[in-house]
Amino acid sequence: MWYAIKNGFYVIIVVSDMDRKKTKAQDEFIKICKENDIALAYLFGSQKENALRILKGHVVTIDDPLADIDVGVVFLKNIDEIKNRYKLYAKIYNEMEDIFKPYPLDLIFLQENNSIFQWEALKGICVYSISEEFKDEYEMMILRRAADFEYVLNKYTKEVLEKY
């Protein structure tokens, strides 16, 4: 896989498996995504580049003791249709935590969060996608929702700040 920047986003450019051998961490990450019906996975936050290096098999040192690896996932189906979500969270967390050890993992089910938060996560690095079409449609949907919601959020924030 190669990574490029398109419209301010990191995107995956899939190269044939013959061109580049995947690391054990990448294979494990992909396996976790496939087994749990994850459609998209993003690395985001202050340690996204280090998380990507870990997936590529590099040894990384993170000096900030409060830093964690932020991974946001989007499921193939509607999140409300997933039964025992807490068990699924624990399963995915435990499996992904092994990949990023010794650094703490912050696993986020993006569909549980508001569109502004999701939009910020989508600005990170997409490291897994079931298809470019699904990714593009999901990102456009979130962009539209975030654009609609941002006005309301800004107005609310302004009103709250004016009180104090």
RODRENKE-968915 format. One record per residue (C-alpha): x, y, z; residue number from 1; residue in one letter. Coordinates in nm, 2 decimals. Layout:
! residues N
@u = X	v = Y	w = Z	pos = NUM	code = A
...
//
This chain:
! residues 164
@u = 0.00	v = 0.00	w = 0.00	pos = 1	code = M
@u = 0.11	v = 0.35	w = -0.07	pos = 2	code = W
@u = -0.03	v = 0.66	w = 0.10	pos = 3	code = Y
@u = -0.10	v = 0.99	w = -0.07	pos = 4	code = A
@u = -0.27	v = 1.31	w = 0.02	pos = 5	code = I
@u = -0.59	v = 1.39	w = -0.17	pos = 6	code = K
@u = -0.80	v = 1.69	w = -0.08	pos = 7	code = N
@u = -0.62	v = 1.72	w = 0.25	pos = 8	code = G
@u = -0.68	v = 1.35	w = 0.34	pos = 9	code = F
@u = -0.45	v = 1.06	w = 0.35	pos = 10	code = Y
@u = -0.58	v = 0.79	w = 0.12	pos = 11	code = V
@u = -0.48	v = 0.44	w = 0.05	pos = 12	code = I
@u = -0.35	v = 0.36	w = -0.29	pos = 13	code = I
@u = -0.35	v = -0.02	w = -0.31	pos = 14	code = V
@u = -0.06	v = -0.17	w = -0.49	pos = 15	code = V
@u = -0.05	v = -0.54	w = -0.58	pos = 16	code = S
@u = 0.07	v = -0.76	w = -0.30	pos = 17	code = D
@u = 0.36	v = -0.86	w = -0.52	pos = 18	code = M
@u = 0.50	v = -0.50	w = -0.51	pos = 19	code = D
@u = 0.53	v = -0.48	w = -0.14	pos = 20	code = R
@u = 0.51	v = -0.74	w = 0.13	pos = 21	code = K
@u = 0.27	v = -0.66	w = 0.41	pos = 22	code = K
@u = 0.40	v = -0.67	w = 0.77	pos = 23	code = T
@u = 0.26	v = -0.90	w = 1.04	pos = 24	code = K
@u = 0.10	v = -0.60	w = 1.20	pos = 25	code = A
@u = -0.08	v = -0.50	w = 0.88	pos = 26	code = Q
@u = -0.19	v = -0.86	w = 0.82	pos = 27	code = D
@u = -0.33	v = -0.88	w = 1.18	pos = 28	code = E
@u = -0.50	v = -0.54	w = 1.15	pos = 29	code = F
@u = -0.67	v = -0.64	w = 0.82	pos = 30	code = I
@u = -0.77	v = -0.97	w = 0.97	pos = 31	code = K
@u = -0.94	v = -0.80	w = 1.27	pos = 32	code = I
@u = -1.12	v = -0.56	w = 1.03	pos = 33	code = C
@u = -1.25	v = -0.84	w = 0.81	pos = 34	code = K
@u = -1.35	v = -1.07	w = 1.10	pos = 35	code = E
@u = -1.55	v = -0.79	w = 1.27	pos = 36	code = N
@u = -1.73	v = -0.65	w = 0.96	pos = 37	code = D
@u = -1.53	v = -0.32	w = 0.98	pos = 38	code = I
@u = -1.57	v = -0.13	w = 0.66	pos = 39	code = A
@u = -1.33	v = 0.16	w = 0.73	pos = 40	code = L
@u = -1.05	v = 0.22	w = 0.98	pos = 41	code = A
@u = -0.87	v = 0.55	w = 1.05	pos = 42	code = Y
@u = -0.56	v = 0.64	w = 1.25	pos = 43	code = L
@u = -0.61	v = 0.99	w = 1.38	pos = 44	code = F
@u = -0.49	v = 1.22	w = 1.66	pos = 45	code = G
@u = -0.15	v = 1.33	w = 1.75	pos = 46	code = S
@u = 0.01	v = 0.99	w = 1.71	pos = 47	code = Q
@u = -0.14	v = 0.89	w = 1.37	pos = 48	code = K
@u = 0.20	v = 0.90	w = 1.20	pos = 49	code = E
@u = 0.36	v = 0.68	w = 1.47	pos = 50	code = N
@u = 0.06	v = 0.44	w = 1.46	pos = 51	code = A
@u = 0.12	v = 0.41	w = 1.08	pos = 52	code = L
@u = 0.49	v = 0.34	w = 1.14	pos = 53	code = R
@u = 0.40	v = 0.06	w = 1.38	pos = 54	code = I
@u = 0.17	v = -0.09	w = 1.12	pos = 55	code = L
@u = 0.45	v = -0.08	w = 0.87	pos = 56	code = K
@u = 0.67	v = -0.27	w = 1.12	pos = 57	code = G
@u = 0.89	v = 0.01	w = 1.25	pos = 58	code = H
@u = 0.99	v = 0.05	w = 1.61	pos = 59	code = V
@u = 0.85	v = 0.37	w = 1.75	pos = 60	code = V
@u = 0.92	v = 0.56	w = 2.06	pos = 61	code = T
@u = 0.65	v = 0.79	w = 2.20	pos = 62	code = I
@u = 0.79	v = 1.01	w = 2.47	pos = 63	code = D
@u = 0.46	v = 1.16	w = 2.59	pos = 64	code = D
@u = 0.33	v = 0.94	w = 2.87	pos = 65	code = P
@u = -0.02	v = 1.06	w = 2.81	pos = 66	code = L
@u = -0.02	v = 0.99	w = 2.44	pos = 67	code = A
@u = -0.23	v = 0.71	w = 2.29	pos = 68	code = D
@u = -0.30	v = 0.56	w = 1.96	pos = 69	code = I
@u = -0.64	v = 0.67	w = 1.82	pos = 70	code = D
@u = -0.82	v = 0.42	w = 1.59	pos = 71	code = V
@u = -1.16	v = 0.50	w = 1.46	pos = 72	code = G
@u = -1.37	v = 0.23	w = 1.29	pos = 73	code = V
@u = -1.68	v = 0.23	w = 1.08	pos = 74	code = V
@u = -1.89	v = -0.09	w = 1.05	pos = 75	code = F
@u = -2.05	v = -0.23	w = 0.74	pos = 76	code = L
@u = -2.39	v = -0.22	w = 0.90	pos = 77	code = K
@u = -2.57	v = 0.04	w = 1.10	pos = 78	code = N
@u = -2.42	v = 0.05	w = 1.45	pos = 79	code = I
@u = -2.77	v = 0.03	w = 1.61	pos = 80	code = D
@u = -2.81	v = -0.32	w = 1.46	pos = 81	code = E
@u = -2.51	v = -0.46	w = 1.63	pos = 82	code = I
@u = -2.61	v = -0.66	w = 1.94	pos = 83	code = K
@u = -2.38	v = -0.68	w = 2.25	pos = 84	code = N
@u = -2.18	v = -0.38	w = 2.12	pos = 85	code = R
@u = -1.98	v = -0.38	w = 2.44	pos = 86	code = Y
@u = -1.86	v = -0.73	w = 2.38	pos = 87	code = K
@u = -1.76	v = -0.65	w = 2.03	pos = 88	code = L
@u = -1.58	v = -0.34	w = 2.15	pos = 89	code = Y
@u = -1.38	v = -0.55	w = 2.41	pos = 90	code = A
@u = -1.30	v = -0.81	w = 2.14	pos = 91	code = K
@u = -1.17	v = -0.56	w = 1.89	pos = 92	code = I
@u = -0.99	v = -0.36	w = 2.15	pos = 93	code = Y
@u = -0.80	v = -0.66	w = 2.29	pos = 94	code = N
@u = -0.70	v = -0.77	w = 1.94	pos = 95	code = E
@u = -0.59	v = -0.42	w = 1.82	pos = 96	code = M
@u = -0.42	v = -0.34	w = 2.15	pos = 97	code = E
@u = -0.17	v = -0.62	w = 2.09	pos = 98	code = D
@u = -0.07	v = -0.46	w = 1.76	pos = 99	code = I
@u = 0.01	v = -0.12	w = 1.91	pos = 100	code = F
@u = 0.16	v = -0.23	w = 2.25	pos = 101	code = K
@u = 0.32	v = -0.09	w = 2.46	pos = 102	code = P
@u = 0.12	v = 0.23	w = 2.37	pos = 103	code = Y
@u = -0.23	v = 0.27	w = 2.50	pos = 104	code = P
@u = -0.51	v = 0.23	w = 2.24	pos = 105	code = L
@u = -0.81	v = 0.46	w = 2.22	pos = 106	code = D
@u = -1.06	v = 0.26	w = 2.00	pos = 107	code = L
@u = -1.36	v = 0.47	w = 1.87	pos = 108	code = I
@u = -1.67	v = 0.33	w = 1.71	pos = 109	code = F
@u = -1.71	v = 0.64	w = 1.49	pos = 110	code = L
@u = -2.08	v = 0.58	w = 1.41	pos = 111	code = Q
@u = -2.15	v = 0.64	w = 1.79	pos = 112	code = E
@u = -2.01	v = 0.99	w = 1.77	pos = 113	code = N
@u = -2.14	v = 1.32	w = 1.63	pos = 114	code = N
@u = -2.05	v = 1.42	w = 1.27	pos = 115	code = S
@u = -1.80	v = 1.69	w = 1.38	pos = 116	code = I
@u = -1.60	v = 1.43	w = 1.57	pos = 117	code = F
@u = -1.62	v = 1.19	w = 1.28	pos = 118	code = Q
@u = -1.51	v = 1.45	w = 1.04	pos = 119	code = W
@u = -1.20	v = 1.52	w = 1.25	pos = 120	code = E
@u = -1.12	v = 1.15	w = 1.25	pos = 121	code = A
@u = -1.17	v = 1.12	w = 0.88	pos = 122	code = L
@u = -0.89	v = 1.38	w = 0.84	pos = 123	code = K
@u = -0.65	v = 1.12	w = 0.97	pos = 124	code = G
@u = -0.51	v = 0.82	w = 0.78	pos = 125	code = I
@u = -0.74	v = 0.56	w = 0.63	pos = 126	code = C
@u = -0.56	v = 0.24	w = 0.68	pos = 127	code = V
@u = -0.84	v = 0.00	w = 0.59	pos = 128	code = Y
@u = -1.13	v = 0.03	w = 0.34	pos = 129	code = S
@u = -1.35	v = -0.24	w = 0.19	pos = 130	code = I
@u = -1.38	v = -0.02	w = -0.12	pos = 131	code = S
@u = -1.31	v = 0.32	w = -0.25	pos = 132	code = E
@u = -1.68	v = 0.36	w = -0.33	pos = 133	code = E
@u = -1.79	v = 0.29	w = 0.03	pos = 134	code = F
@u = -1.52	v = 0.52	w = 0.17	pos = 135	code = K
@u = -1.62	v = 0.81	w = -0.07	pos = 136	code = D
@u = -1.99	v = 0.77	w = 0.01	pos = 137	code = E
@u = -1.93	v = 0.76	w = 0.39	pos = 138	code = Y
@u = -1.70	v = 1.06	w = 0.39	pos = 139	code = E
@u = -1.94	v = 1.26	w = 0.17	pos = 140	code = M
@u = -2.23	v = 1.18	w = 0.41	pos = 141	code = M
@u = -2.02	v = 1.28	w = 0.71	pos = 142	code = I
@u = -1.90	v = 1.60	w = 0.54	pos = 143	code = L
@u = -2.26	v = 1.70	w = 0.46	pos = 144	code = R
@u = -2.38	v = 1.63	w = 0.82	pos = 145	code = R
@u = -2.08	v = 1.81	w = 0.97	pos = 146	code = A
@u = -2.14	v = 2.11	w = 0.75	pos = 147	code = A
@u = -2.50	v = 2.13	w = 0.86	pos = 148	code = D
@u = -2.41	v = 2.07	w = 1.23	pos = 149	code = F
@u = -2.11	v = 2.31	w = 1.24	pos = 150	code = E
@u = -2.33	v = 2.62	w = 1.22	pos = 151	code = Y
@u = -2.54	v = 2.51	w = 1.51	pos = 152	code = V
@u = -2.24	v = 2.41	w = 1.72	pos = 153	code = L
@u = -2.06	v = 2.74	w = 1.65	pos = 154	code = N
@u = -2.38	v = 2.94	w = 1.74	pos = 155	code = K
@u = -2.42	v = 2.74	w = 2.06	pos = 156	code = Y
@u = -2.06	v = 2.79	w = 2.16	pos = 157	code = T
@u = -2.07	v = 3.16	w = 2.09	pos = 158	code = K
@u = -2.39	v = 3.20	w = 2.31	pos = 159	code = E
@u = -2.23	v = 3.00	w = 2.59	pos = 160	code = V
@u = -1.91	v = 3.20	w = 2.58	pos = 161	code = L
@u = -2.11	v = 3.53	w = 2.58	pos = 162	code = E
@u = -2.26	v = 3.43	w = 2.91	pos = 163	code = K
@u = -1.92	v = 3.40	w = 3.08	pos = 164	code = Y
//
